[in-house]
């Protein structure tokens, strides 16, 4: 239980919140991958798949698949890149 508390204290929640919103926002602006019957959205890994099915007798949940593992990997990548950019920015700002 102590290790979980340590991990929770180490997370920068503002940066994590930014990562979530940035990942969702960037998914709309980045080009998406189109296969024969599916569209894949996400950056750097596609995490949302929309299948091309007829609109009649198809509900939203049968045409969309969200890969939670890939979404988590994307969030970690964006989180760590943001942390590195913030550290770099603070280092340059202090040196001036």
C-alpha positions, 0 to 999 in steps of 0.5 A, spaced: 500 500 500 505 504 501 508 503 494 501 505 491 501 512 495 508 513 493 506 513 485 500 517 486 504 522 490 509 522 484 504 523 478 503 530 476 496 531 475 496 537 471 500 534 466 496 528 466 490 532 465 493 535 459 495 529 456 488 526 456 485 532 453 491 533 448 490 526 446 483 526 445 484 533 441 490 531 437 486 525 435 481 529 431 486 533 427 491 528 425 490 524 419 487 517 421 488 510 418 483 508 413 483 500 411 477 497 407 472 496 412 475 500 418 477 507 420 482 508 426 484 514 430 489 516 435 496 518 435 501 515 436 498 509 436 491 508 433 486 506 439 479 508 436 476 503 431 470 505 427 467 499 423 464 501 416 457 498 417 450 500 414 446 505 418 440 500 419 440 495 424 447 498 427 448 501 434 453 505 436 456 500 440 457 495 435 461 499 430 466 502 435 471 499 438 476 503 443 482 499 445 484 501 452 491 499 452 493 503 446 490 509 449 493 508 456 500 507 452 498 514 448 497 517 454 503 515 457 507 517 451 504 524 451 505 525 459 512 523 459 514 528 453 510 533 456 514 532 463 521 532 458 518 539 455 517 542 461 523 540 464 527 543 458 523 549 458 525 550 466 532 549 465 532 554 459 528 559 463 533 558 469 539 559 465 537 566 462 
